[in-house]
Amino acid sequence: MINISRLLRVKETALDVEKHHNKWADKVPKHLVRYANTKAPMVIWNITRKCNFSCDMCHLGSAPEAESDELTTQEAIEFIDLMAAMNVPMVSVYGGEPLTRGDFFTLAGHAHNKGLRIILSSNAALITEEIGRKIAESGITYVGIDMDGLSQIGGMDVIAGLEKALPVMERLRDAMVGCGVRITIGSFNLSQMPSITKAVEDAGLKRFAVCQHLEGKDWKAVKEERRAIMDFLIDYAMKNPQMEVVTEQLYNDGVYLLQRVAEREPELATEVEKLLAKQGGCPAGDRIVNVDYRGNVHLCPYWQSRTIGNIREKKFSDIWFDDKNGLLAMMKDKTRYLKGKCGRCRRNHLCRGCGARAEVMYGDPFEEDPACYLTEEEITGA
């Protein structure tokens, strides 16, 4: 993800980041984890397929019922122990809806006791006052509320979804648990962005993340939408320094932000470029990994077609540190292998493209990212 606000305000300098380089995960401040040079990856864990919503925009294949072959409680606990032993810097728990799993708080509490940092992604509909207290007691300090389900109840209306989420946010605040929202933007609501951000402010939130609806779209439309989204968000973040604005999915957002900053503040742009270089672009198969409800290990949650192992068959550490896995080795040194537009880009080390989209489009994960909205002049500096 690209944290537009923190980069614009230089909330941490490249020197701050360097001070925590190569430290154990539990010694790195939470807001600097994305810069950590830890050997173990951040884990995005889809602990169940079951969900109480059926969203048109779900890319995770959620379903009304859990699969019979989901990891058992014991298998999940053993996986948590392995992540703790590896010093995994953070675990983001996704579903489906994680709270539909009956043993969720057993697993969350065990992870907390093992010293793991846990972030919960939830559609919020199941968070009662009691559940809010349990979330806090289990050691989870942040809940990301995915607005897609609540928005679709309101007829794809994010503002209506935010209104439905307000009581949940209050419960989480009362329980001393931080929260933010994840909002999907597309052609269906792009024109509503000023109203959406106003509704976020009115909800008392200090952070929101934006992702883009990519399914069933031609890439030309995606690129036009993304540039419009970024222009709006950058301008908004500049005018509203109290809000933390984050984008997901496209790491060329960072390059575009750098260009915008360089136009008005060249000295600030130098520091922003250093921070983007430290962050290192798309972390798939390098600094993040996805484990699904069956124990399959993927390079990222959007790249389900690639499986590099299964934790039921092989230790997670042996899968991740397999020096015979040529794809993993290439992903960790990805800029050497990038082709096409991404290969020509002078700042490809700040972005590294998207292997999942490139593979779908060209059959090659190192080909150019079809969603990149930067022009040829912007990538080459001509």
LINMO-V490082 format. One record per residue. N is the residue number from 1. SS is DSSP state (helix for helix, strand for strand, loop for the rest). PHI is phi in whole degrees, -180 to 180 (NA if undefined). OMEGA is omega in degrees with one decimal (none if undefined). Layout:
n=N ss=SS phi=PHI omega=OMEGA
n=N ss=SS phi=PHI omega=OMEGA
This chain:
n=1 ss=loop phi=NA omega=177.6
n=2 ss=strand phi=-112 omega=179.3
n=3 ss=strand phi=-89 omega=-175.5
n=4 ss=helix phi=-57 omega=-173.6
n=5 ss=helix phi=-66 omega=-178.2
n=6 ss=helix phi=-66 omega=178.0
n=7 ss=helix phi=-69 omega=179.6
n=8 ss=helix phi=-64 omega=-177.6
n=9 ss=helix phi=-94 omega=-176.9
n=10 ss=loop phi=44 omega=-179.3
n=11 ss=loop phi=-65 omega=171.6
n=12 ss=loop phi=-140 omega=179.2
n=13 ss=loop phi=-94 omega=176.8
n=14 ss=helix phi=-61 omega=177.9
n=15 ss=helix phi=-67 omega=176.7
n=16 ss=helix phi=-60 omega=-179.8
n=17 ss=helix phi=-63 omega=-177.3
n=18 ss=helix phi=-63 omega=179.8
n=19 ss=helix phi=-62 omega=-177.1
n=20 ss=loop phi=-103 omega=-178.7
n=21 ss=loop phi=-64 omega=175.6
n=22 ss=loop phi=70 omega=174.4
n=23 ss=loop phi=-80 omega=172.4
n=24 ss=loop phi=-62 omega=-173.5
n=25 ss=helix phi=-55 omega=-176.2
n=26 ss=helix phi=-74 omega=178.3
n=27 ss=helix phi=-102 omega=-179.2
n=28 ss=loop phi=-96 omega=177.5
n=29 ss=loop phi=-54 omega=-173.5
n=30 ss=helix phi=-55 omega=-176.1
n=31 ss=helix phi=-73 omega=178.4
n=32 ss=helix phi=-108 omega=-176.0
n=33 ss=helix phi=-59 omega=-178.0
n=34 ss=helix phi=-65 omega=178.3
n=35 ss=helix phi=-97 omega=-171.9
n=36 ss=loop phi=-64 omega=178.3
n=37 ss=loop phi=-98 omega=-178.3
n=38 ss=loop phi=-85 omega=179.3
n=39 ss=loop phi=-71 omega=179.0
n=40 ss=loop phi=-81 omega=-178.4
n=41 ss=loop phi=-87 omega=164.2
n=42 ss=strand phi=-72 omega=-174.5
n=43 ss=strand phi=-110 omega=171.3
n=44 ss=strand phi=-100 omega=-170.2
n=45 ss=strand phi=-114 omega=174.0
n=46 ss=strand phi=-88 omega=-169.4
n=47 ss=loop phi=-81 omega=177.7
n=48 ss=loop phi=-157 omega=172.6
n=49 ss=loop phi=-92 omega=-174.1
n=50 ss=strand phi=-67 omega=178.3
n=51 ss=loop phi=-146 omega=178.1
n=52 ss=loop phi=-83 omega=173.8
n=53 ss=loop phi=-119 omega=174.2
n=54 ss=loop phi=-132 omega=-172.3
n=55 ss=loop phi=-87 omega=177.7
n=56 ss=loop phi=-60 omega=-173.5
n=57 ss=loop phi=-94 omega=-177.2
n=58 ss=loop phi=-69 omega=178.1
n=59 ss=loop phi=-102 omega=-173.1
n=60 ss=loop phi=-103 omega=179.3
n=61 ss=loop phi=65 omega=179.2
n=62 ss=loop phi=-64 omega=-176.6
n=63 ss=strand phi=-147 omega=-178.9
n=64 ss=loop phi=-65 omega=-178.0
n=65 ss=loop phi=-126 omega=177.8
n=66 ss=loop phi=-72 omega=174.9
n=67 ss=loop phi=-77 omega=-177.5
n=68 ss=loop phi=-69 omega=-177.1
n=69 ss=loop phi=-105 omega=173.8
n=70 ss=loop phi=-63 omega=176.9
n=71 ss=loop phi=-54 omega=176.6
n=72 ss=loop phi=-75 omega=177.5
n=73 ss=helix phi=-57 omega=-178.5
n=74 ss=helix phi=-64 omega=178.5
n=75 ss=helix phi=-64 omega=179.3
n=76 ss=helix phi=-66 omega=178.0
n=77 ss=helix phi=-64 omega=178.3
n=78 ss=helix phi=-64 omega=176.6
n=79 ss=helix phi=-65 omega=176.7
n=80 ss=helix phi=-59 omega=179.0
n=81 ss=helix phi=-60 omega=179.9
n=82 ss=helix phi=-67 omega=177.8
n=83 ss=helix phi=-62 omega=179.0
n=84 ss=helix phi=-64 omega=-180.0
n=85 ss=helix phi=-65 omega=179.2
n=86 ss=helix phi=-84 omega=-175.2
n=87 ss=loop phi=62 omega=174.1
n=88 ss=loop phi=-58 omega=-173.6
n=89 ss=loop phi=-71 omega=-179.1
n=90 ss=loop phi=-163 omega=175.6
n=91 ss=strand phi=-123 omega=175.0
n=92 ss=strand phi=-99 omega=-174.8
n=93 ss=strand phi=-97 omega=-179.8
n=94 ss=strand phi=-122 omega=173.9
n=95 ss=loop phi=-128 omega=10.7
n=96 ss=loop phi=31 omega=174.8
n=97 ss=loop phi=-109 omega=-176.1
n=98 ss=helix phi=-55 omega=-175.6
n=99 ss=helix phi=-72 omega=175.2
n=100 ss=helix phi=-79 omega=-180.0
n=101 ss=loop phi=-81 omega=-173.5
n=102 ss=loop phi=-62 omega=-177.9
n=103 ss=loop phi=-100 omega=-174.4
n=104 ss=helix phi=-55 omega=-175.2
n=105 ss=helix phi=-74 omega=171.8
n=106 ss=helix phi=-63 omega=-179.4
n=107 ss=helix phi=-69 omega=-179.3
n=108 ss=helix phi=-64 omega=178.9
n=109 ss=helix phi=-64 omega=179.0
n=110 ss=helix phi=-65 omega=178.9
n=111 ss=helix phi=-62 omega=178.6
n=112 ss=helix phi=-63 omega=179.2
n=113 ss=helix phi=-64 omega=178.5
n=114 ss=loop phi=-86 omega=176.4
n=115 ss=loop phi=89 omega=179.7
n=116 ss=loop phi=-83 omega=173.8
n=117 ss=loop phi=-87 omega=-175.6
n=118 ss=strand phi=-118 omega=171.9
n=119 ss=strand phi=-117 omega=-178.8
n=120 ss=strand phi=-106 omega=171.1
n=121 ss=strand phi=-107 omega=-173.1
n=122 ss=strand phi=-142 omega=173.4
n=123 ss=loop phi=-84 omega=170.3
n=124 ss=loop phi=77 omega=-173.5
n=125 ss=loop phi=-64 omega=-177.1
n=126 ss=loop phi=-97 omega=-175.6
n=127 ss=loop phi=-86 omega=172.9
n=128 ss=loop phi=-83 omega=177.3
n=129 ss=helix phi=-61 omega=179.1
n=130 ss=helix phi=-66 omega=179.6
n=131 ss=helix phi=-65 omega=176.4
n=132 ss=helix phi=-58 omega=177.6
n=133 ss=helix phi=-64 omega=-180.0
n=134 ss=helix phi=-65 omega=176.9
n=135 ss=helix phi=-59 omega=179.4
n=136 ss=helix phi=-64 omega=-178.4
n=137 ss=helix phi=-65 omega=-179.1
n=138 ss=loop phi=-80 omega=175.9
n=139 ss=loop phi=96 omega=177.6
n=140 ss=loop phi=-76 omega=-175.8
n=141 ss=loop phi=-106 omega=-178.4
n=142 ss=strand phi=-146 omega=175.5
n=143 ss=strand phi=-123 omega=173.1
n=144 ss=strand phi=-92 omega=-177.2
n=145 ss=strand phi=-94 omega=178.3
n=146 ss=strand phi=-82 omega=-171.8
n=147 ss=loop phi=-81 omega=-171.2
n=148 ss=helix phi=-57 omega=-178.0
n=149 ss=helix phi=-66 omega=-179.7
n=150 ss=helix phi=-65 omega=179.7
n=151 ss=helix phi=-69 omega=-178.2
n=152 ss=helix phi=-70 omega=173.9
n=153 ss=helix phi=-60 omega=179.1
n=154 ss=loop phi=-90 omega=178.8
n=155 ss=loop phi=74 omega=-179.5
n=156 ss=loop phi=64 omega=-176.4
n=157 ss=loop phi=-104 omega=-178.7
n=158 ss=helix phi=-63 omega=-178.0
n=159 ss=helix phi=-63 omega=176.5
n=160 ss=helix phi=-64 omega=177.8
n=161 ss=helix phi=-64 omega=177.7
n=162 ss=helix phi=-62 omega=178.6
n=163 ss=helix phi=-64 omega=177.6
n=164 ss=helix phi=-69 omega=-177.8
n=165 ss=helix phi=-84 omega=-175.8
n=166 ss=helix phi=-54 omega=179.2
n=167 ss=helix phi=-60 omega=179.3
n=168 ss=helix phi=-65 omega=179.2
n=169 ss=helix phi=-60 omega=178.2
n=170 ss=helix phi=-63 omega=178.9
n=171 ss=helix phi=-62 omega=-179.8
n=172 ss=helix phi=-67 omega=177.9
n=173 ss=helix phi=-64 omega=178.5
n=174 ss=helix phi=-62 omega=179.6
n=175 ss=loop phi=-87 omega=179.7
n=176 ss=loop phi=64 omega=176.9
n=177 ss=loop phi=-112 omega=178.9
n=178 ss=strand phi=-71 omega=177.7
n=179 ss=strand phi=-151 omega=174.4
n=180 ss=strand phi=-150 omega=-178.3
n=181 ss=strand phi=-121 omega=176.1
n=182 ss=strand phi=-115 omega=-172.2
n=183 ss=strand phi=-117 omega=175.6
n=184 ss=strand phi=-92 omega=179.7
n=185 ss=strand phi=-115 omega=176.6
n=186 ss=loop phi=-158 omega=-178.6
n=187 ss=loop phi=-60 omega=-176.7
n=188 ss=loop phi=-73 omega=-179.0
n=189 ss=loop phi=-143 omega=-178.2
n=190 ss=helix phi=-57 omega=-178.3
n=191 ss=helix phi=-69 omega=-177.8
n=192 ss=helix phi=-91 omega=-173.5
n=193 ss=helix phi=-56 omega=176.5
n=194 ss=helix phi=-60 omega=178.6
n=195 ss=helix phi=-69 omega=180.0
n=196 ss=helix phi=-66 omega=179.8
n=197 ss=helix phi=-65 omega=176.2
n=198 ss=helix phi=-64 omega=178.4
n=199 ss=helix phi=-66 omega=176.2
n=200 ss=helix phi=-63 omega=177.9
n=201 ss=helix phi=-61 omega=-178.5
n=202 ss=helix phi=-63 omega=178.5
n=203 ss=loop phi=-76 omega=178.8
n=204 ss=loop phi=81 omega=-179.6
n=205 ss=loop phi=-81 omega=178.0
n=206 ss=loop phi=-115 omega=-177.3
n=207 ss=strand phi=-153 omega=170.4
n=208 ss=strand phi=-148 omega=179.4
n=209 ss=strand phi=-115 omega=-179.7
n=210 ss=strand phi=-119 omega=169.2
n=211 ss=strand phi=-121 omega=-173.8
n=212 ss=strand phi=-115 omega=177.2
n=213 ss=loop phi=-75 omega=-175.1
n=214 ss=loop phi=-105 omega=-173.9
n=215 ss=loop phi=-66 omega=173.7
n=216 ss=loop phi=66 omega=-178.4
n=217 ss=loop phi=-114 omega=171.6
n=218 ss=loop phi=-80 omega=-171.5
n=219 ss=helix phi=-66 omega=177.8
n=220 ss=helix phi=-61 omega=178.6
n=221 ss=helix phi=-66 omega=178.0
n=222 ss=helix phi=-58 omega=-177.3
n=223 ss=helix phi=-64 omega=179.5
n=224 ss=helix phi=-64 omega=178.6
n=225 ss=helix phi=-63 omega=-174.2
n=226 ss=helix phi=-65 omega=179.5
n=227 ss=helix phi=-64 omega=177.7
n=228 ss=helix phi=-65 omega=177.7
n=229 ss=helix phi=-61 omega=-177.8
n=230 ss=helix phi=-66 omega=178.5
n=231 ss=helix phi=-59 omega=179.7
n=232 ss=helix phi=-64 omega=-174.7
n=233 ss=helix phi=-68 omega=178.6
n=234 ss=helix phi=-65 omega=178.0
n=235 ss=helix phi=-61 omega=180.0
n=236 ss=helix phi=-63 omega=-178.4
n=237 ss=helix phi=-64 omega=178.1
n=238 ss=helix phi=-66 omega=-177.1
n=239 ss=helix phi=-86 omega=-175.6
n=240 ss=loop phi=-129 omega=-175.0
n=241 ss=loop phi=-65 omega=179.7
n=242 ss=loop phi=-78 omega=-177.4
n=243 ss=loop phi=-101 omega=176.0
n=244 ss=strand phi=-102 omega=-174.7
n=245 ss=strand phi=-113 omega=-174.5
n=246 ss=strand phi=-128 omega=171.7
n=247 ss=strand phi=-116 omega=179.3
n=248 ss=loop phi=-124 omega=169.6
n=249 ss=loop phi=88 omega=-174.9
n=250 ss=loop phi=-118 omega=-179.2
n=251 ss=loop phi=-85 omega=172.2
n=252 ss=helix phi=-71 omega=169.6
n=253 ss=helix phi=-55 omega=179.8
n=254 ss=helix phi=-66 omega=178.6
n=255 ss=helix phi=-67 omega=179.1
n=256 ss=helix phi=-65 omega=175.9
n=257 ss=helix phi=-59 omega=179.2
n=258 ss=helix phi=-59 omega=178.4
n=259 ss=helix phi=-62 omega=179.7
n=260 ss=helix phi=-64 omega=-179.6
n=261 ss=helix phi=-66 omega=-177.3
n=262 ss=helix phi=-62 omega=179.8
n=263 ss=helix phi=-66 omega=-174.5
n=264 ss=helix phi=-120 omega=-177.7
n=265 ss=loop phi=-139 omega=-177.8
n=266 ss=helix phi=-56 omega=-179.4
n=267 ss=helix phi=-68 omega=176.6
n=268 ss=helix phi=-64 omega=-179.7
n=269 ss=helix phi=-60 omega=178.7
n=270 ss=helix phi=-61 omega=179.6
n=271 ss=helix phi=-71 omega=178.4
n=272 ss=helix phi=-61 omega=179.9
n=273 ss=helix phi=-64 omega=177.4
n=274 ss=helix phi=-63 omega=179.9
n=275 ss=helix phi=-67 omega=177.1
n=276 ss=helix phi=-63 omega=177.9
n=277 ss=helix phi=-66 omega=177.5
n=278 ss=helix phi=-66 omega=178.8
n=279 ss=helix phi=-67 omega=168.3
n=280 ss=loop phi=86 omega=175.9
n=281 ss=loop phi=71 omega=-176.7
n=282 ss=loop phi=-56 omega=-174.9
n=283 ss=loop phi=-91 omega=-174.6
n=284 ss=strand phi=-57 omega=178.7
n=285 ss=loop phi=72 omega=-179.3
n=286 ss=loop phi=-127 omega=-179.4
n=287 ss=loop phi=-118 omega=171.4
n=288 ss=strand phi=-132 omega=175.9
n=289 ss=strand phi=-149 omega=179.8
n=290 ss=strand phi=-116 omega=174.4
n=291 ss=strand phi=-120 omega=-176.7
n=292 ss=loop phi=-92 omega=-173.2
n=293 ss=loop phi=-67 omega=176.0
n=294 ss=loop phi=-96 omega=-179.1
n=295 ss=loop phi=92 omega=176.4
n=296 ss=strand phi=-72 omega=-178.0
n=297 ss=strand phi=-106 omega=-178.9
n=298 ss=strand phi=-120 omega=-178.6
n=299 ss=loop phi=-70 omega=173.2
n=300 ss=loop phi=-165 omega=-175.7
n=301 ss=loop phi=-67 omega=178.3
n=302 ss=loop phi=-91 omega=-172.9
n=303 ss=loop phi=-123 omega=-175.8
n=304 ss=loop phi=-73 omega=179.8
n=305 ss=loop phi=-73 omega=179.6
n=306 ss=loop phi=-107 omega=175.8
n=307 ss=loop phi=-121 omega=-177.3
n=308 ss=loop phi=-106 omega=177.9
n=309 ss=strand phi=160 omega=177.7
n=310 ss=strand phi=-139 omega=-174.2
n=311 ss=loop phi=-72 omega=173.6
n=312 ss=loop phi=-78 omega=-174.8
n=313 ss=loop phi=-103 omega=-174.6
n=314 ss=loop phi=-152 omega=178.8
n=315 ss=loop phi=-58 omega=-179.2
n=316 ss=helix phi=-56 omega=-180.0
n=317 ss=helix phi=-62 omega=179.6
n=318 ss=helix phi=-70 omega=176.8
n=319 ss=helix phi=-69 omega=-174.6
n=320 ss=helix phi=-72 omega=-176.9
n=321 ss=loop phi=-99 omega=-179.6
n=322 ss=loop phi=-73 omega=-176.7
n=323 ss=loop phi=-75 omega=177.2
n=324 ss=loop phi=-96 omega=178.7
n=325 ss=loop phi=-85 omega=-175.5
n=326 ss=helix phi=-63 omega=-179.9
n=327 ss=helix phi=-64 omega=178.8
n=328 ss=helix phi=-60 omega=179.6
n=329 ss=helix phi=-62 omega=179.5
n=330 ss=helix phi=-70 omega=179.7
n=331 ss=helix phi=-65 omega=-179.4
n=332 ss=helix phi=-76 omega=178.7
n=333 ss=loop phi=-131 omega=-163.2
n=334 ss=helix phi=-64 omega=-173.8
n=335 ss=helix phi=-62 omega=178.9
n=336 ss=helix phi=-69 omega=-171.5
n=337 ss=loop phi=-112 omega=-177.5
n=338 ss=loop phi=-66 omega=-176.2
n=339 ss=loop phi=-125 omega=175.4
n=340 ss=helix phi=60 omega=-178.1
n=341 ss=helix phi=-59 omega=179.7
n=342 ss=helix phi=-66 omega=177.4
n=343 ss=helix phi=-67 omega=-179.1
n=344 ss=helix phi=-81 omega=-172.9
n=345 ss=loop phi=-68 omega=-179.3
n=346 ss=loop phi=-72 omega=-179.6
n=347 ss=loop phi=-120 omega=-177.1
n=348 ss=helix phi=-67 omega=177.2
n=349 ss=helix phi=-73 omega=177.6
n=350 ss=helix phi=-89 omega=-173.0
n=351 ss=loop phi=-128 omega=178.5
n=352 ss=loop phi=71 omega=174.1
n=353 ss=loop phi=64 omega=179.0
n=354 ss=loop phi=-132 omega=179.9
n=355 ss=helix phi=-66 omega=-178.5
n=356 ss=helix phi=-65 omega=-179.8
n=357 ss=helix phi=-67 omega=179.8
n=358 ss=helix phi=-63 omega=-179.4
n=359 ss=helix phi=-68 omega=177.4
n=360 ss=helix phi=-63 omega=-174.5
n=361 ss=helix phi=-79 omega=-171.4
n=362 ss=helix phi=-120 omega=-176.3
n=363 ss=loop phi=77 omega=-177.2
n=364 ss=loop phi=-142 omega=-177.3
n=365 ss=loop phi=-68 omega=-179.1
n=366 ss=loop phi=-106 omega=173.7
n=367 ss=loop phi=-75 omega=-177.4
n=368 ss=loop phi=-67 omega=178.4
n=369 ss=loop phi=-76 omega=-177.3
n=370 ss=loop phi=-66 omega=-179.4
n=371 ss=loop phi=-93 omega=-178.3
n=372 ss=loop phi=-67 omega=-176.9
n=373 ss=loop phi=-100 omega=178.0
n=374 ss=loop phi=-75 omega=-179.9
n=375 ss=loop phi=-80 omega=177.9
n=376 ss=helix phi=-60 omega=179.2
n=377 ss=helix phi=-65 omega=-179.3
n=378 ss=helix phi=-70 omega=-177.4
n=379 ss=helix phi=-79 omega=-178.0
n=380 ss=helix phi=-100 omega=-178.1
n=381 ss=loop phi=77 omega=-177.5
n=382 ss=loop phi=-68 omega=none
